[in-house]
Each structure stands twice: as C-alpha cells, then as structure tokens.
Amino acid sequence: MLFPQVGRRQPALRIAWWLVVAFLCLGITLHLFPFYFMLVTSFKSGEEVLAFPPTWWPHEGTLAGWRLVVSLVQGSNSAAARLMDGPFWMFFLNSVQITFWVLVLGIPITSLAAYANSKLQRGPLARWSFLFFIGTLMMPAALTLIPNYLLTRNFPFALPSVPGIPGTDLEFPSVRIWDTHWAVILPIVFQAFNFLLFKGFFDTIPDSVIQAARVDGGSEFNIFRRIVLPMSVPVYAVAIWTAFSGAWDQFLWPLVVLQSPEKMPASVEIYLLLQRFTQAGATNADQASAQAQQMQDILSAGMSWNGLMVLGILQSLPVFIAFIVCREYLLRGIRLRGLK
Amino acid sequence: MTERQVVTEDVPTADAAGGRAPDKPAPRLSRRRRLEGVLFVIPAFLFQLSWGWYPLVMAFVISLTNARFRGPVEFTGLESYQRLWSDPLVGQAFKVTAIYAALSIGLTFMIPILVAILLMEMPRRHIRWMMLLWFLPLSGIASTLLFRYMFNAQYGLFQWIATEVLHLPPQPFLNSSDQVLFWLVFPGILFFGPGLIYMATLQGIPASYYEAAEIEGAGFWRKVWTISLPRLRPVISMLLIFAVIGSSQAFEFPLIMTGGAPGGASRTVVMYLYDLLRGLRYADATALGVYLFLVTMALVIIQRRFFREDPDR
C-alpha cells in the first residue's frame, strides 16, 4: 500500500516496483543458497569437500556422509569409531525427548498463566504479575547461568554444596538433577517470551465473549477450554514454534549441565564431533593430501564436512518441518504490542 | 493450499485502535472463579520463581562470596569484582563483545524491518511463498557448521569468492584479529528471525491510514516514515532490547566458529564466563555476569528512556 493505488503504470513507478521485486528475489536466492550448498556438500566425497575451488555439484556423488549416520558403530573402521560416542540417532532421540517435555509442560503452563493475567486479574495485581512474568526477559541469561547450574546440583540451594542443618551433622535434603535431561528441561518450561505472545493475543479477545460464557455458567477452565482455546490456535502454533526451535537449538545450557556423552542433545554432539574431526585432521586439506592410511580411512568414512553436513541437515529438519507446519498461523498468531 | 490469504483483513486491530478495546468495568468475579484464576497461575509462578527470580538474586549473593567447587562458602565482599577488574582478559572480552554487539545491531537490525515493509507490498498471493522463503529457518548449529566450512581460509567458498571472483589476494578471514568480528557478524545479514513479527504487526495497520495519506499526497517514503515505522515502534523497541541483550551474550556462534581465536580476538564475555565456570571459579564467573548485567541494563534503560514507544502520543 506504499505504492500509490492509482497511476501504477507510470514508468518511474514501474521501475521502482520491479527494483523492489528484484531486491526481494535476490534476497531469497542468497537465503536459499546455504540450504543448497549444505545439501550438495553432503553428497560429496571426503576429498572433494576439501578441494579448492569448491565444486558446485558433486563430481563423484557418494553417500559416504549419509552412511556415516546410518552405520557408525560397526567397528569396521577403527579410526571412525573412536571419534563418535555412539550412533547419531541416540543424540537425536535425546533432543526429541527434551523438546517433547519442554512443549508438553511449557505450553499449557505458560498459556494458562498468560490467560489468567489477561482476563482474570485486574488492576495493580495484573500489572505486577505481568512484570513478574516478563521481567526476566530483560535480564541477560549469562547472569543466572552459574546459580542455575548450582541449582541443578543441589536443588533448593543455589550453592556449591548443600549447607548442614545447624546443630547437627545432617545436611538439608536436596535433589540433584544435574546430568539428567530434567536439568535441561525444567529451567525453560516457563518461557517469558511465549508469555508475552500469549498475553498479546488473549488481550485482543473481547471480554464480552468471556463474560457471555460466564453468564451461561461455565467454570473458568471450561471457558478457557471450550471458547478461548479454539479461538487461539494461531498463537499456540506460534508459541509451539518458538518453544520448539528454542529447545531444539539449545546449546550453552546442555553443555553446562550434561556430562555423560550418551545424554547429550544433537546440537551439542555435533559441536563435539566437529572438535574431534578437526583434531583428527579430517577438516584439514594439507593432512588430507598427505595420503596417510588413517586419513584415507577417515575421509572414506565420510567423516569430514560431508558427514557434518548430513548431521546438520538432520538437525535442521525438525525446525524446518515445524516452520512449514505452522506457516499458516505464523502471521495471524503474533499480536505483540511491545513490553508494555 | 486453500484460497485463504495469508494477509487476513479481519484481524482485530487492537493495536491500531490504541490498546485494548475500551472495557466497561466488568463485575467482580466470584470467589470460585478467582480461586481458579490463582490455580491457573501457580505452576508458572513456581517455575518463574525457582528458575527465574531466585537464581537472579542468588547471582548477586554468590558474586560476593568465594564460592568454588568445594569448600566452605564465605562472604568476601567485592574481592571477585576486584580480581576481575584487574584481569586483562576481562577488558579484552568486553571490548570484543562491545564491537561484536555494535556490528551485529548496526548491520543486521534494520534489514528485517525493511524486508518486512517491502514484502507487504507484494501482491497477496505472492506474499506467502516469498515470506516463507525469506524467513525459512536453519537450526543454529547447522548454519554455524556451514559457515565455518565456508570461511575456511584454505578451501572455503568465501576464499573462492575473494580470489577467483573479486581477484583479491587470499584473505585470512577468521584468522585475522582485525577481521574476525566482522566475519562473525556477516552471516547474520542473511539469517534472521524477527521479520515475521514485523510482518504480523504491519498487517494489523488499517489500510485506511495509507489511503488517507495517499489522498493527502504522501509518497512512498513519507508513508513508511509517518505510518509504518511509528506503528512498528513498540515492536521495534522490544526487539531492539532483545537484540542488545542477545548480542551482548554472544556465545555459541563465536565458540564454534573460532573458539576465541586468534589470540582471544573473538573471545566474548560469555565465552570467558564459560571458561571461568569450567575452571570451577563460580564466584568470579558470577561476578563477570553481574558486570555484563550492569552494562546491558544501562543500555536498556537508556534505550527505554529515549525511544518513544507509543505511536499515538
């Protein structure tokens, strides 16, 4: 609507219009290129990914990278087996499990609180509880990293060790969830940004709708379930999408609170693999051309950028699918009005 | 794909109408309903308290102690702060983070706004696929992997562009302490998320505003300046705060791309904090977090002070 509705056929306007179109299409091309390059690289051979100049198309297409993911722990390739902690699907399942619980616990808890804040609380109470819920959004998470980490070690105490009960040798009771998936899940169950999303959406639902249902005598929970929920599908889609991609992409926090290799989510495991590949020289062009037997083993097992790209593609796939599934609702579900 | 259009016209434009629709003072809720309301809030309240506010308070407490991996915890006052103050690595980390944040906000913050405004100009049936393709996400770790590959100084794609296309001498890219921060920010120009939020807000602006402006003789940029941007202002303000907070906490991308190399030229504050944590210096790490908190809070307060949010005032 920025372009005038009348007089569209003027040459100057038409040129400007096509320039905008060209700009947008150029952006789309540039944006899609990384996706293309990832896919192509995953089908290249170990030598080809390290070749300069880079190839635009796999000259000798191979599935070595993809095979790495499917059959890693067959023991046939000792150099390869030493670098991985286990089959990749295990880490993938860890990510699925963590994300599943974040969504199942987080979305209802967050949305109910936002609904109550939007429609059931009034006056100063509503204001203060709103600030209580979104206040942490404006604090850097780095500040709470250490206390949260200590909390996972000795649950009610954010201290390096549990204090003793005065006058006795006993310690206060505490729970250790460190190095379990719960340590990753629980801190992000309540997500302040989703609270903001839900609140923004529920605020646009007219009070009269809910008032009418009250007159009909439903309990608040039934009103929420029968009337508000069906109206709010778009915002749930958006919130699920943000919670999903947030939980799936988590990196720093699992790196801090998980230690056992078999509990790592895929995002962290890919990083650890990259470190090991780099140390083993599988991403080094000089070493690769030195033709050492072990290096040939590693490269033929797809343990270079081609294998890493396969892992990256697999890791992106759920985010991708969630985006496509939620696409219908993304624009309709966002009704943010800032932090006020 | 149905005929339903992405850009729905029937969006209740509470935003454009200036906040929520004027309510009549609703009758007071019955006791049972208020109880239900409390039950709705309790789980979120507990989670936000135990994993949000309680650790925040404890952060300040821990930073004043000598907390390490084992051993009794004693209050040592500002000792950790003083130790960090005289630590040259801290100063370097803050400098790196400041440059990184400034570059990242300067180069990447405006683009999604512009793209969203231009995308809304496209014909209805094209908006949907263009929007999908513009904002198609890649998981963070996957894009990081890809860019690390592309930035390789020996065989990366960017090296090919530099030498074969632009005929420059071979570039060091991430190996140069002068260039490393710029190249770290560079991929962010293409990969960004908040464009969808801008588009959602833009479609809530009533068409009549633009029509009225057109009758008054306003041109393209005039409409952007006096209608689109003011209406986006609350959202821009919010996302600017998130961008400041987010970029001052850069961790994952620099860690995977460079690991702080060369010589700490890309070691951000949070990366150093993570190093301290791994060295089990809990008190020092928390104190560093408090320093970062103070800096970002100052920026956020300045921003909220000078950035007028309400478009109707």
Boltz contact constraints between the chains, C-beta under 6 A:
constraints:
  - contact:
      token1: [A, 1]
      token2: [B, 207]
      max_distance: 6.0
  - contact:
      token1: [A, 1]
      token2: [B, 210]
      max_distance: 6.0
  - contact:
      token1: [A, 2]
      token2: [B, 121]
      max_distance: 6.0
  - contact:
      token1: [A, 2]
      token2: [B, 220]
      max_distance: 6.0
  - contact:
      token1: [A, 2]
      token2: [B, 223]
      max_distance: 6.0
  - contact:
      token1: [A, 4]
      token2: [B, 214]
      max_distance: 6.0
  - contact:
      token1: [A, 20]
      token2: [B, 118]
      max_distance: 6.0
  - contact:
      token1: [A, 28]
      token2: [B, 133]
      max_distance: 6.0
  - contact:
      token1: [A, 28]
      token2: [B, 134]
      max_distance: 6.0
  - contact:
      token1: [A, 30]
      token2: [B, 190]
      max_distance: 6.0
  - contact:
      token1: [A, 31]
      token2: [B, 190]
      max_distance: 6.0
  - contact:
      token1: [A, 34]
      token2: [B, 146]
      max_distance: 6.0
  - contact:
      token1: [A, 38]
      token2: [B, 146]
      max_distance: 6.0
  - contact:
      token1: [A, 50]
      token2: [B, 155]
      max_distance: 6.0
  - contact:
      token1: [A, 52]
      token2: [B, 155]
      max_distance: 6.0
  - contact:
      token1: [A, 53]
      token2: [B, 160]
      max_distance: 6.0
  - contact:
      token1: [A, 54]
      token2: [B, 157]
      max_distance: 6.0
  - contact:
      token1: [A, 54]
      token2: [B, 160]
      max_distance: 6.0
  - contact:
      token1: [A, 109]
      token2: [B, 43]
      max_distance: 6.0
  - contact:
      token1: [A, 109]
      token2: [B, 44]
      max_distance: 6.0
  - contact:
      token1: [A, 112]
      token2: [B, 40]
      max_distance: 6.0
  - contact:
      token1: [A, 113]
      token2: [B, 41]
      max_distance: 6.0
  - contact:
      token1: [A, 113]
      token2: [B, 44]
      max_distance: 6.0
  - contact:
      token1: [A, 116]
      token2: [B, 37]
      max_distance: 6.0
  - contact:
      token1: [A, 116]
      token2: [B, 40]
      max_distance: 6.0
  - contact:
      token1: [A, 116]
      token2: [B, 41]
      max_distance: 6.0
  - contact:
      token1: [A, 120]
      token2: [B, 37]
      max_distance: 6.0
  - contact:
      token1: [A, 133]
      token2: [B, 48]
      max_distance: 6.0
  - contact:
      token1: [A, 136]
      token2: [B, 52]
      max_distance: 6.0
  - contact:
      token1: [A, 138]
      token2: [B, 300]
      max_distance: 6.0
  - contact:
      token1: [A, 140]
      token2: [B, 245]
      max_distance: 6.0
  - contact:
      token1: [A, 140]
      token2: [B, 249]
      max_distance: 6.0
  - contact:
      token1: [A, 140]
      token2: [B, 292]
      max_distance: 6.0
  - contact:
      token1: [A, 140]
      token2: [B, 293]
      max_distance: 6.0
  - contact:
      token1: [A, 140]
      token2: [B, 296]
      max_distance: 6.0
  - contact:
      token1: [A, 142]
      token2: [B, 249]
      max_distance: 6.0
  - contact:
      token1: [A, 142]
      token2: [B, 270]
      max_distance: 6.0
  - contact:
      token1: [A, 142]
      token2: [B, 273]
      max_distance: 6.0
  - contact:
      token1: [A, 142]
      token2: [B, 289]
      max_distance: 6.0
  - contact:
      token1: [A, 142]
      token2: [B, 292]
      max_distance: 6.0
  - contact:
      token1: [A, 143]
      token2: [B, 59]
      max_distance: 6.0
  - contact:
      token1: [A, 143]
      token2: [B, 289]
      max_distance: 6.0
  - contact:
      token1: [A, 143]
      token2: [B, 293]
      max_distance: 6.0
  - contact:
      token1: [A, 144]
      token2: [B, 55]
      max_distance: 6.0
  - contact:
      token1: [A, 144]
      token2: [B, 56]
      max_distance: 6.0
  - contact:
      token1: [A, 144]
      token2: [B, 59]
      max_distance: 6.0
  - contact:
      token1: [A, 146]
      token2: [B, 282]
      max_distance: 6.0
  - contact:
      token1: [A, 146]
      token2: [B, 285]
      max_distance: 6.0
  - contact:
      token1: [A, 146]
      token2: [B, 286]
      max_distance: 6.0
  - contact:
      token1: [A, 147]
      token2: [B, 55]
      max_distance: 6.0
  - contact:
      token1: [A, 147]
      token2: [B, 58]
      max_distance: 6.0
  - contact:
      token1: [A, 147]
      token2: [B, 59]
      max_distance: 6.0
  - contact:
      token1: [A, 148]
      token2: [B, 55]
      max_distance: 6.0
  - contact:
      token1: [A, 158]
      token2: [B, 55]
      max_distance: 6.0
  - contact:
      token1: [A, 158]
      token2: [B, 58]
      max_distance: 6.0
  - contact:
      token1: [A, 160]
      token2: [B, 67]
      max_distance: 6.0
  - contact:
      token1: [A, 187]
      token2: [B, 51]
      max_distance: 6.0
  - contact:
      token1: [A, 189]
      token2: [B, 47]
      max_distance: 6.0
  - contact:
      token1: [A, 190]
      token2: [B, 44]
      max_distance: 6.0
  - contact:
      token1: [A, 190]
      token2: [B, 47]
      max_distance: 6.0
  - contact:
      token1: [A, 190]
      token2: [B, 48]
      max_distance: 6.0
  - contact:
      token1: [A, 203]
      token2: [B, 20]
      max_distance: 6.0
  - contact:
      token1: [A, 204]
      token2: [B, 12]
      max_distance: 6.0
  - contact:
      token1: [A, 204]
      token2: [B, 14]
      max_distance: 6.0
  - contact:
      token1: [A, 207]
      token2: [B, 23]
      max_distance: 6.0
  - contact:
      token1: [A, 220]
      token2: [B, 33]
      max_distance: 6.0
  - contact:
      token1: [A, 220]
      token2: [B, 36]
      max_distance: 6.0
  - contact:
      token1: [A, 249]
      token2: [B, 139]
      max_distance: 6.0
  - contact:
      token1: [A, 249]
      token2: [B, 140]
      max_distance: 6.0
  - contact:
      token1: [A, 251]
      token2: [B, 252]
      max_distance: 6.0
  - contact:
      token1: [A, 252]
      token2: [B, 251]
      max_distance: 6.0
  - contact:
      token1: [A, 267]
      token2: [B, 141]
      max_distance: 6.0
  - contact:
      token1: [A, 270]
      token2: [B, 141]
      max_distance: 6.0
  - contact:
      token1: [A, 271]
      token2: [B, 256]
      max_distance: 6.0
  - contact:
      token1: [A, 285]
      token2: [B, 154]
      max_distance: 6.0
  - contact:
      token1: [A, 285]
      token2: [B, 155]
      max_distance: 6.0
  - contact:
      token1: [A, 305]
      token2: [B, 149]
      max_distance: 6.0
  - contact:
      token1: [A, 308]
      token2: [B, 145]
      max_distance: 6.0
  - contact:
      token1: [A, 312]
      token2: [B, 142]
      max_distance: 6.0
  - contact:
      token1: [A, 312]
      token2: [B, 145]
      max_distance: 6.0
  - contact:
      token1: [A, 315]
      token2: [B, 139]
      max_distance: 6.0
  - contact:
      token1: [A, 315]
      token2: [B, 141]
      max_distance: 6.0
  - contact:
      token1: [A, 315]
      token2: [B, 142]
      max_distance: 6.0
  - contact:
      token1: [A, 316]
      token2: [B, 138]
      max_distance: 6.0
  - contact:
      token1: [A, 316]
      token2: [B, 139]
      max_distance: 6.0
  - contact:
      token1: [A, 316]
      token2: [B, 142]
      max_distance: 6.0
  - contact:
      token1: [A, 319]
      token2: [B, 137]
      max_distance: 6.0
  - contact:
      token1: [A, 319]
      token2: [B, 139]
      max_distance: 6.0
  - contact:
      token1: [A, 323]
      token2: [B, 137]
      max_distance: 6.0
  - contact:
      token1: [A, 327]
      token2: [B, 132]
      max_distance: 6.0
  - contact:
      token1: [A, 330]
      token2: [B, 196]
      max_distance: 6.0
  - contact:
      token1: [A, 331]
      token2: [B, 6]
      max_distance: 6.0
  - contact:
      token1: [A, 331]
      token2: [B, 199]
      max_distance: 6.0
  - contact:
      token1: [A, 331]
      token2: [B, 200]
      max_distance: 6.0
  - contact:
      token1: [A, 334]
      token2: [B, 197]
      max_distance: 6.0
  - contact:
      token1: [A, 334]
      token2: [B, 200]
      max_distance: 6.0
  - contact:
      token1: [A, 336]
      token2: [B, 235]
      max_distance: 6.0
  - contact:
      token1: [A, 337]
      token2: [B, 15]
      max_distance: 6.0
  - contact:
      token1: [A, 337]
      token2: [B, 234]
      max_distance: 6.0
  - contact:
      token1: [A, 338]
      token2: [B, 234]
      max_distance: 6.0
  - contact:
      token1: [A, 338]
      token2: [B, 235]
      max_distance: 6.0
  - contact:
      token1: [A, 338]
      token2: [B, 237]
      max_distance: 6.0
  - contact:
      token1: [A, 338]
      token2: [B, 238]
      max_distance: 6.0
  - contact:
      token1: [A, 338]
      token2: [B, 309]
      max_distance: 6.0
  - contact:
      token1: [A, 339]
      token2: [B, 238]
      max_distance: 6.0
